[in-house]
């Protein structure tokens, strides 16, 4: 083997590692040799983490016979709502979730294979804000430029945004906050991350080439209910995100967006929680959207989750564990 060929092979291996360990799990485009997984919860999140898989992004098949793969043990309410999974450069899957309705904590656990989860911990990202009402729908995104994880979530701090104080449910008036970390032990100071000028929850970020897109829910209920999905764009994962889009979902209540791109077509999935089912819209240009909910097959009872990519070998172990 020539030195040139060897160097090309090494470069290919390094690129493959980058694809999955630094960018692949939440890359918007499907990577070669990848399969989609969907992390979700059922009910109120009492029984923990559920997973499903898909090759085409339309038909989703439950794993572990629909049973939980990890039960929550942290937080006052001991829930696992809004489970979000990101594969880091350390080869670990990092899971974060909403552990309680009204407690300023985030659940966190890691796994090498999505089967074995050694321990769970609580992260307290809002310790400098004593009046915080909640910490909802945390997500992580690995930023390969800064080589750190972004950890962001929705929080209400009373009277912080008085112009929209009366817009939400039960006095809640959310904005998206951010901290960063390299090891989930040491965190930067929390800061306001995204304020579109209205009550906002359920933010998720995807990379699309040299830009980053944040999809999110308008949580406005008063004076006119919105409860729909929008997006905004930035040049860096850390923002600022600008040019908030019009709603991309219809005249129904939607939350928990998660996004992929197949063959040049964007698909934004969401929990139609009032209708007790999943929905999706698709677009080739991010401007004109088509409802494709009728094409979807999701596990019964699936609630707010995240789609991410794994290697086929990871799915094979999950199927073996499930008896598939």
C-alpha positions as CSV (number, residue, x, y, z in Angstrom):
1,X,0.0,0.0,0.0
2,X,1.4,3.4,-1.0
3,X,1.7,6.2,1.6
4,X,-0.8,8.3,-0.5
5,X,-3.4,5.5,-0.5
6,X,-2.9,4.9,3.2
7,X,-3.3,8.7,3.9
8,X,-6.5,8.7,1.8
9,X,-7.9,5.7,3.8
10,X,-7.0,7.4,7.1
11,X,-8.7,10.6,6.0
12,X,-11.8,8.6,5.0
13,X,-11.9,6.9,8.4
14,X,-11.6,10.3,10.1
15,X,-14.3,11.7,8.0
16,X,-16.6,8.8,8.9
17,X,-15.9,9.4,12.6
18,X,-16.7,13.1,12.2
19,X,-19.9,12.2,10.4
20,X,-21.3,10.3,13.4
21,X,-19.4,11.4,16.5
22,X,-19.1,15.2,15.8
23,X,-22.0,15.9,13.5
24,X,-24.0,12.8,12.5
25,X,-26.5,12.3,15.2
26,X,-28.2,15.7,14.5
27,X,-27.0,16.4,11.0
28,X,-30.1,17.3,9.0
29,X,-29.0,15.1,6.0
30,X,-28.9,11.3,6.3
31,X,-25.4,10.0,6.4
32,X,-24.2,6.9,4.5
33,X,-24.7,3.7,6.5
34,X,-27.0,5.5,9.0
35,X,-30.5,4.7,10.3
36,X,-32.9,7.0,12.1
37,X,-33.8,6.6,15.7
38,X,-36.6,8.4,17.5
39,X,-36.5,9.0,21.3
40,X,-39.8,9.7,22.8
41,X,-42.0,9.3,25.9
42,X,-45.5,8.1,26.6
43,X,-48.2,9.4,28.9
44,X,-46.8,11.9,31.4
45,X,-43.3,10.4,31.1
46,X,-43.5,8.2,34.2
47,X,-42.0,5.1,32.6
48,X,-39.1,6.8,30.9
49,X,-37.2,6.5,27.5
50,X,-38.8,4.8,24.5
51,X,-37.1,4.3,21.1
52,X,-38.3,3.6,17.6
53,X,-36.4,3.3,14.3
54,X,-37.0,4.0,10.6
55,X,-35.1,3.9,7.3
56,X,-37.3,6.2,5.3
57,X,-38.4,8.7,8.0
58,X,-42.1,7.8,7.5
59,X,-42.7,4.3,9.0
60,X,-41.4,4.1,12.6
61,X,-41.1,0.8,14.4
62,X,-41.0,0.6,18.2
63,X,-38.0,-1.1,19.9
64,X,-38.0,-3.3,23.0
65,X,-41.6,-4.3,22.3
66,X,-42.6,-0.7,23.2
67,X,-41.3,-1.0,26.7
68,X,-39.1,1.7,28.3
69,X,-35.3,1.4,28.0
70,X,-34.5,3.6,31.0
71,X,-36.7,4.6,33.9
72,X,-36.3,8.1,35.5
73,X,-35.0,8.3,39.1
74,X,-34.0,12.0,39.4
75,X,-36.1,15.1,39.9
76,X,-39.0,15.8,42.2
77,X,-41.6,14.3,39.9
78,X,-39.3,11.6,38.5
79,X,-40.5,12.0,35.0
80,X,-38.7,11.6,31.6
81,X,-40.5,14.0,29.2
82,X,-39.0,15.4,26.0
83,X,-36.1,13.0,25.8
84,X,-33.3,14.3,23.6
85,X,-30.2,12.2,22.5
86,X,-27.0,13.5,21.0
87,X,-23.9,11.4,20.1
88,X,-20.8,13.2,21.2
89,X,-17.2,13.0,20.0
90,X,-16.5,10.9,23.1
91,X,-18.5,8.1,21.6
92,X,-21.2,8.5,24.2
93,X,-24.9,9.1,23.7
94,X,-26.0,12.0,25.9
95,X,-29.6,11.9,27.0
96,X,-31.2,15.0,28.5
97,X,-34.9,15.3,29.6
98,X,-37.5,17.3,31.5
99,X,-37.5,15.6,34.9
100,X,-40.3,17.7,36.6
101,X,-43.0,20.1,35.7
102,X,-42.0,22.9,38.1
103,X,-38.4,22.3,39.2
104,X,-35.3,24.0,37.7
105,X,-33.5,20.8,36.9
106,X,-32.5,18.8,33.8
107,X,-32.0,15.0,33.8
108,X,-28.9,13.7,32.2
109,X,-27.5,10.2,31.5
110,X,-25.0,8.7,29.1
111,X,-24.7,5.3,27.2
112,X,-22.3,3.7,24.8
113,X,-25.0,1.6,23.1
114,X,-28.4,3.1,24.1
115,X,-29.0,-0.1,26.1
116,X,-26.9,0.3,29.2
117,X,-27.2,3.5,31.2
118,X,-24.8,3.5,34.2
119,X,-26.3,6.4,36.2
120,X,-28.5,9.5,36.1
121,X,-27.7,13.0,37.3
122,X,-29.6,16.3,37.7
123,X,-28.2,19.4,36.2
124,X,-29.2,22.8,37.8
125,X,-28.5,25.4,35.1
126,X,-30.5,28.3,36.6
127,X,-29.0,28.5,40.1
128,X,-28.4,32.2,39.8
129,X,-32.1,32.8,39.2
130,X,-34.0,32.0,42.4
131,X,-37.5,32.6,41.0
132,X,-37.3,30.3,38.0
133,X,-40.6,28.6,37.5
134,X,-39.5,25.6,35.4
135,X,-36.9,24.1,33.0
136,X,-38.6,22.4,30.0
137,X,-37.6,20.5,26.9
138,X,-33.8,20.6,27.2
139,X,-31.8,19.7,24.1
140,X,-28.1,19.4,23.3
141,X,-26.2,20.1,20.1
142,X,-22.6,19.4,19.6
143,X,-20.8,22.4,18.0
144,X,-17.8,21.1,16.2
145,X,-16.4,24.6,15.6
146,X,-16.1,25.3,19.3
147,X,-15.8,21.6,20.4
148,X,-18.5,21.9,23.0
149,X,-22.0,20.9,23.7
150,X,-24.8,23.5,23.6
151,X,-27.4,22.8,26.3
152,X,-30.6,24.9,25.9
153,X,-34.1,24.8,27.3
154,X,-37.3,26.9,27.9
155,X,-37.7,28.7,31.2
156,X,-40.1,31.2,32.8
157,X,-38.5,33.9,35.0
158,X,-41.4,36.0,36.4
159,X,-41.6,39.6,35.1
160,X,-38.5,39.2,33.0
161,X,-40.5,39.9,29.8
162,X,-43.5,42.0,31.0
163,X,-44.8,42.7,27.5
164,X,-45.8,39.1,27.1
165,X,-46.5,38.2,30.7
166,X,-50.2,37.4,30.1
167,X,-49.6,35.5,26.9
168,X,-49.1,31.9,28.2
169,X,-50.8,29.2,30.2
170,X,-50.9,29.5,34.0
171,X,-48.8,32.6,34.0
172,X,-45.8,31.0,32.2
173,X,-43.9,33.2,29.8
174,X,-40.9,31.3,28.4
175,X,-37.7,32.2,26.6
176,X,-34.8,29.9,25.5
177,X,-31.7,29.9,27.7
178,X,-28.3,28.4,27.0
179,X,-25.2,27.0,28.8
180,X,-22.2,25.2,27.2
181,X,-20.1,22.3,28.4
182,X,-17.4,19.9,27.2
183,X,-17.9,17.2,29.9
184,X,-21.3,17.8,31.5
185,X,-19.5,18.6,34.8
186,X,-18.4,22.1,34.2
187,X,-20.8,24.6,32.6
188,X,-20.5,28.2,31.4
189,X,-22.7,30.9,32.9
190,X,-26.3,30.5,31.7
191,X,-27.5,33.3,29.3
192,X,-30.5,34.2,27.3
193,X,-30.2,32.3,24.0
194,X,-33.3,33.0,21.9
195,X,-36.0,35.6,22.3
196,X,-38.3,35.9,19.2
197,X,-40.4,38.5,20.9
198,X,-43.1,36.1,22.1
199,X,-43.6,33.2,24.4
200,X,-41.4,30.3,23.1
201,X,-40.6,26.7,24.0
202,X,-39.4,23.4,22.4
203,X,-36.3,24.7,20.5
204,X,-34.2,22.3,18.4
205,X,-31.2,23.1,16.2
206,X,-29.9,21.5,13.0
207,X,-26.9,22.2,10.9
208,X,-27.6,22.8,7.2
209,X,-24.2,23.3,5.4
210,X,-22.7,26.5,6.7
211,X,-25.9,27.7,8.5
212,X,-27.8,26.6,11.6
213,X,-31.6,26.6,11.8
214,X,-33.6,26.7,15.1
215,X,-37.1,25.3,15.0
216,X,-39.4,26.1,17.9
217,X,-43.0,26.5,19.2
218,X,-44.8,29.7,19.7
219,X,-46.4,29.1,23.1
220,X,-48.7,32.1,22.9
221,X,-52.3,31.4,24.1
222,X,-53.6,34.9,24.7
223,X,-55.1,37.0,23.3
224,X,-55.1,34.7,20.2
225,X,-53.8,31.2,20.6
226,X,-50.8,30.3,18.3
227,X,-49.3,27.0,19.4
228,X,-47.5,26.6,16.1
229,X,-44.0,25.9,14.8
230,X,-41.6,28.5,13.3
231,X,-37.9,28.6,12.5
232,X,-35.0,31.1,12.4
233,X,-31.5,31.0,10.9
234,X,-28.0,31.8,12.2
235,X,-24.4,31.7,10.9
236,X,-23.2,30.0,14.1
237,X,-24.8,27.4,16.4
238,X,-24.6,29.9,19.2
239,X,-26.6,32.5,17.3
240,X,-27.9,35.1,16.9
241,X,-30.9,33.5,15.2
242,X,-32.7,36.0,13.0
243,X,-35.6,36.4,10.5
244,X,-38.3,34.4,12.3
245,X,-40.5,32.6,9.8
246,X,-44.3,32.6,9.6
247,X,-45.9,29.5,11.1
248,X,-45.1,26.4,9.1
249,X,-47.9,24.3,10.7
250,X,-51.6,24.5,10.3
251,X,-54.7,25.4,12.4
252,X,-54.0,22.9,15.1
253,X,-51.8,22.9,18.2
254,X,-48.3,21.5,17.6
255,X,-45.2,21.2,19.8
256,X,-41.9,19.4,20.1
257,X,-40.5,19.9,16.5
258,X,-37.8,17.6,15.3
259,X,-36.2,17.8,11.8
260,X,-34.5,15.8,9.1
261,X,-33.9,16.3,5.4
262,X,-34.3,13.5,2.8
263,X,-33.4,13.9,-0.8
264,X,-33.5,17.7,-0.6
265,X,-36.9,17.6,1.2
266,X,-37.2,19.0,4.7
267,X,-39.5,17.1,7.1
268,X,-40.5,18.7,10.4
269,X,-42.2,16.4,12.8
270,X,-44.3,17.5,15.7
271,X,-46.5,16.3,18.5
272,X,-50.2,17.2,17.7
273,X,-50.8,16.8,21.4
274,X,-54.5,17.8,21.4
275,X,-55.2,15.2,18.7
276,X,-53.1,12.5,20.4
277,X,-51.0,11.8,17.3
278,X,-47.9,12.8,15.4
279,X,-47.8,15.1,12.4
280,X,-45.3,16.4,9.9
281,X,-44.9,19.0,7.2
282,X,-42.5,18.9,4.3
283,X,-40.8,21.5,2.1
284,X,-38.0,21.7,-0.5
285,X,-37.4,25.4,0.1
286,X,-38.4,26.2,3.7
287,X,-41.1,28.5,2.3
288,X,-43.8,26.3,0.9
289,X,-45.0,23.5,3.3
290,X,-47.1,20.4,2.6
291,X,-48.8,18.5,5.4
292,X,-47.7,14.8,5.1
293,X,-49.1,13.6,8.4
294,X,-51.2,11.0,6.5
295,X,-48.0,9.3,5.4
296,X,-46.7,8.7,8.9
297,X,-46.7,5.6,11.0
298,X,-45.6,6.2,14.6
299,X,-45.8,4.0,17.6
300,X,-49.1,4.4,19.4
301,X,-48.9,7.0,22.2
302,X,-45.6,8.5,21.1
303,X,-45.1,12.0,22.6
304,X,-42.5,14.8,22.1
305,X,-39.2,13.3,21.0
306,X,-36.1,13.7,18.9
307,X,-34.9,12.1,15.7
308,X,-31.2,11.3,15.5
309,X,-28.9,9.1,13.4
310,X,-26.9,6.0,14.4
311,X,-24.8,3.4,12.6
312,X,-26.6,0.2,11.5
313,X,-24.5,-1.7,14.1
314,X,-26.1,0.3,16.9
315,X,-29.6,-0.6,15.7
316,X,-28.6,-4.3,15.2
317,X,-27.7,-4.5,19.0
318,X,-31.0,-2.8,19.9
319,X,-32.9,-5.2,17.7
320,X,-31.1,-8.2,19.2
321,X,-31.9,-6.9,22.7
322,X,-35.5,-6.5,21.6
323,X,-35.6,-10.1,20.2
324,X,-35.9,-8.7,16.7
